[in-house]
Amino acid sequence: MGQKLTIEPVTRVEGHGKVTIHLDDDNNVVQTRLHIVEFRGFERFIQGRPYWEAPVLVQRLCGICPVSHHLAAAKALDVIVGAGPDGLTPTGEKMRRLMHYGQMFQSHALHFFHLVSPDLLFGIDARPEKRNVIEVAKEFTELAVQGVMMRKFGQEIIRATAGKKIHGTGAIPGGINKNLSSEERDFFVKGKDPLNIDKMIEWSKDALNLFKGYHNENRELVDTFAAFPSNHLSLVRKDGALDFYHGVIRAVDEKGDKILHDIDYQHYLDYIGEEVKSWSYMKFPFLKSLGTKDGWYRVGPLARLNTCDFIPSPLAQKEFEEFKAYTNGKPNNMSMHMHWARLIETLHAAEVMKDLLNDADLQGRDLVAKGKKGSEGVGVLEETRGTLFHHYRSEKNDLISMCNLIVSTTNNNEPMNKAVRQVADAMISGQKSIREGMLNAVEVAIRAYDPCLSCATHALGKMPLEISLFDKNENLLDQKTN
């Protein structure tokens, strides 16, 4: 029967999950699973609510990425009110884009500086009490300040566009409920150092150089850790450019060949299915044409840079060309390169925000578009962690009768499980006792995907970290609790 190793919860991610690792009698890994242990009921309890409430309600899924749910819901309702997906006013669309790119910027900064940097700066095997942002602030004060201020800048962008930093109300069906005043614009463009967009671009380049320096010194680890071939899926602009807010769905296989050819996301259900497994509250999406076994795919920064043809901002495009050259133009399947891709996206978000802040359309007064009302709509965008689907139906008395959400972390469910299995095979097989750094390596693989388990679940309260090792008769051999 072998042994079972449990990591609960996975740390330095948003939300709660656990990992179980099953060993045979020779302590070789025979099964690994990433369990999402809390239930999310948003798809059910939003039913019966007026459709215009959805953009405010669904962002309560999460306090980390509420903007993404806010905008995805608004995009779906644009279709229902006859304004979308391509019919917003210039001010409405550009204000939403500024809000969204501010969200991408602050969330990428949060993940890299607060959650990932302790592993890079102190090492995967460092003491647990050392691997946190407080210790980073003590030893790398300037770097920590940069991370905090970059996140603050993004949150201020959200406040100016959505009304609040968390759970705002700026996006409404058909558009936006405010424009950006010239005073707000000047705060971001001409603001006191460091809170201005030029400093954000400079610091984004610094963060990229930090990771590339780490990569140069730890190439074998970064290139081989949790690396495996996969399909990749994301939105791309109709001309193939990277676009976080709108586009068509493209998927490529491990060789770079297209397996979804720039489809209209209103018809996503024709191409994407969801498998249910008994040991997780999170579903397992797959491409229907390839089936459940071969149709799983990755989403997020790595996938986006594997599917797009170019990045429409000059500094990020230059970094993109270097990124693509590393794999000779082929898809990059190295999980730790997710951080590299994420930081290229951070730079791109800063460049796009600068362009938008200098666009006079943001001071326009035509905020809402209307058209012929419908009963069903789909909203899709690229959230920090990957492709996010919101689908609503409202048929009677303007009440929501159906809601389907496929969140970014759900799309990455199978890849995260495969990353856990690969690291467990490499680090745990043959071991006879618990070594904390060995277990953190499993978490490092999961953290590369920046999972937001709160979006895929709904957790309440605090769960302790408990790791238990059992023999083949389920007798407890060793246990550690924080």
Secondary structure in CASP SS format (residue, H / E / C, confidence):
PFRMAT SS
TARGET T0000
AUTHOR 0000-0000-0000
METHOD secondary structure of the structure
MODEL  1
M C 1.00
G C 1.00
Q E 1.00
K E 1.00
L E 1.00
T E 1.00
I E 1.00
E E 1.00
P C 1.00
V C 1.00
T C 1.00
R C 1.00
V C 1.00
E E 1.00
G C 1.00
H C 1.00
G C 1.00
K E 1.00
V E 1.00
T E 1.00
I E 1.00
H E 1.00
L E 1.00
D C 1.00
D C 1.00
D C 1.00
N C 1.00
N C 1.00
V E 1.00
V E 1.00
Q E 1.00
T E 1.00
R E 1.00
L E 1.00
H E 1.00
I C 1.00
V C 1.00
E C 1.00
F C 1.00
R C 1.00
G C 1.00
F H 1.00
E H 1.00
R H 1.00
F H 1.00
I C 1.00
Q C 1.00
G C 1.00
R C 1.00
P E 1.00
Y H 1.00
W H 1.00
E H 1.00
A H 1.00
P H 1.00
V H 1.00
L H 1.00
V H 1.00
Q H 1.00
R H 1.00
L H 1.00
C C 1.00
G C 1.00
I C 1.00
C C 1.00
P H 1.00
V H 1.00
S H 1.00
H H 1.00
H H 1.00
L H 1.00
A H 1.00
A H 1.00
A H 1.00
K H 1.00
A H 1.00
L H 1.00
D H 1.00
V H 1.00
I H 1.00
V C 1.00
G C 1.00
A C 1.00
G C 1.00
P C 1.00
D C 1.00
G C 1.00
L C 1.00
T C 1.00
P H 1.00
T H 1.00
G H 1.00
E H 1.00
K H 1.00
M H 1.00
R H 1.00
R H 1.00
L H 1.00
M H 1.00
H H 1.00
Y H 1.00
G H 1.00
Q H 1.00
M H 1.00
F H 1.00
Q H 1.00
S H 1.00
H H 1.00
A H 1.00
L H 1.00
H H 1.00
F H 1.00
F H 1.00
H H 1.00
L H 1.00
V H 1.00
S H 1.00
P H 1.00
D H 1.00
L H 1.00
L H 1.00
F H 1.00
G C 1.00
I C 1.00
D C 1.00
A C 1.00
R C 1.00
P H 1.00
E H 1.00
K H 1.00
R C 1.00
N C 1.00
V H 1.00
I H 1.00
E H 1.00
V H 1.00
A H 1.00
K H 1.00
E H 1.00
F C 1.00
T H 1.00
E H 1.00
L H 1.00
A H 1.00
V H 1.00
Q H 1.00
G H 1.00
V H 1.00
M H 1.00
M H 1.00
R H 1.00
K H 1.00
F H 1.00
G H 1.00
Q H 1.00
E H 1.00
I H 1.00
I H 1.00
R H 1.00
A H 1.00
T H 1.00
A H 1.00
G C 1.00
K C 1.00
K C 1.00
I C 1.00
H C 1.00
G C 1.00
T C 1.00
G C 1.00
A E 1.00
I E 1.00
P C 1.00
G C 1.00
G E 1.00
I E 1.00
N C 1.00
K C 1.00
N C 1.00
L C 1.00
S C 1.00
S H 1.00
E H 1.00
E H 1.00
R H 1.00
D H 1.00
F H 1.00
F H 1.00
V H 1.00
K C 1.00
G C 1.00
K C 1.00
D C 1.00
P C 1.00
L C 1.00
N C 1.00
I H 1.00
D H 1.00
K H 1.00
M H 1.00
I H 1.00
E H 1.00
W H 1.00
S H 1.00
K H 1.00
D H 1.00
A H 1.00
L H 1.00
N H 1.00
L H 1.00
F H 1.00
K H 1.00
G H 1.00
Y H 1.00
H H 1.00
N H 1.00
E H 1.00
N C 1.00
R H 1.00
E H 1.00
L H 1.00
V H 1.00
D H 1.00
T H 1.00
F C 1.00
A C 1.00
A E 1.00
F C 1.00
P C 1.00
S C 1.00
N E 1.00
H E 1.00
L E 1.00
S E 1.00
L E 1.00
V E 1.00
R C 1.00
K C 1.00
D C 1.00
G C 1.00
A E 1.00
L C 1.00
D C 1.00
F C 1.00
Y C 1.00
H C 1.00
G C 1.00
V E 1.00
I E 1.00
R E 1.00
A E 1.00
V E 1.00
D C 1.00
E C 1.00
K C 1.00
G C 1.00
D C 1.00
K E 1.00
I E 1.00
L E 1.00
H E 1.00
D E 1.00
I E 1.00
D C 1.00
Y H 1.00
Q H 1.00
H H 1.00
Y H 1.00
L H 1.00
D H 1.00
Y C 1.00
I E 1.00
G E 1.00
E E 1.00
E E 1.00
V C 1.00
K C 1.00
S C 1.00
W C 1.00
S C 1.00
Y C 1.00
M C 1.00
K C 1.00
F E 1.00
P E 1.00
F E 1.00
L E 1.00
K C 1.00
S C 1.00
L C 1.00
G H 1.00
T H 1.00
K H 1.00
D H 1.00
G C 1.00
W C 1.00
Y E 1.00
R E 1.00
V C 1.00
G C 1.00
P H 1.00
L H 1.00
A H 1.00
R H 1.00
L H 1.00
N H 1.00
T H 1.00
C C 1.00
D C 1.00
F E 1.00
I C 1.00
P C 1.00
S C 1.00
P H 1.00
L H 1.00
A H 1.00
Q H 1.00
K H 1.00
E H 1.00
F H 1.00
E H 1.00
E H 1.00
F H 1.00
K H 1.00
A H 1.00
Y H 1.00
T C 1.00
N C 1.00
G C 1.00
K C 1.00
P C 1.00
N C 1.00
N C 1.00
M E 1.00
S C 1.00
M C 1.00
H H 1.00
M H 1.00
H H 1.00
W H 1.00
A H 1.00
R H 1.00
L H 1.00
I H 1.00
E H 1.00
T H 1.00
L H 1.00
H H 1.00
A H 1.00
A H 1.00
E H 1.00
V H 1.00
M H 1.00
K H 1.00
D H 1.00
L H 1.00
L H 1.00
N C 1.00
D C 1.00
A H 1.00
D H 1.00
L H 1.00
Q H 1.00
G C 1.00
R C 1.00
D C 1.00
L C 1.00
V E 1.00
A C 1.00
K C 1.00
G C 1.00
K C 1.00
K C 1.00
G C 1.00
S C 1.00
E E 1.00
G E 1.00
V E 1.00
G E 1.00
V E 1.00
L E 1.00
E E 1.00
E E 1.00
T C 1.00
R C 1.00
G E 1.00
T E 1.00
L E 1.00
F E 1.00
H E 1.00
H E 1.00
Y E 1.00
R E 1.00
S E 1.00
E E 1.00
K E 1.00
N C 1.00
D C 1.00
L E 1.00
I E 1.00
S E 1.00
M E 1.00
C E 1.00
N E 1.00
L E 1.00
I E 1.00
V C 1.00
S H 1.00
T H 1.00
T H 1.00
N H 1.00
N C 1.00
N H 1.00
E H 1.00
P H 1.00
M H 1.00
N H 1.00
K H 1.00
A H 1.00
V H 1.00
R H 1.00
Q H 1.00
V H 1.00
A H 1.00
D H 1.00
A H 1.00
M H 1.00
I C 1.00
S C 1.00
G C 1.00
Q C 1.00
K C 1.00
S C 1.00
I C 1.00
R C 1.00
E H 1.00
G H 1.00
M H 1.00
L H 1.00
N H 1.00
A H 1.00
V H 1.00
E H 1.00
V H 1.00
A H 1.00
I H 1.00
R H 1.00
A C 1.00
Y C 1.00
D C 1.00
P C 1.00
C E 1.00
L H 1.00
S H 1.00
C H 1.00
A H 1.00
T C 1.00
H C 1.00
A C 1.00
L C 1.00
G C 1.00
K C 1.00
M C 1.00
P C 1.00
L C 1.00
E E 1.00
I E 1.00
S E 1.00
L E 1.00
F E 1.00
D C 1.00
K C 1.00
N C 1.00
E C 1.00
N C 1.00
L E 1.00
L E 1.00
D E 1.00
Q E 1.00
K E 1.00
T E 1.00
N C 1.00
END
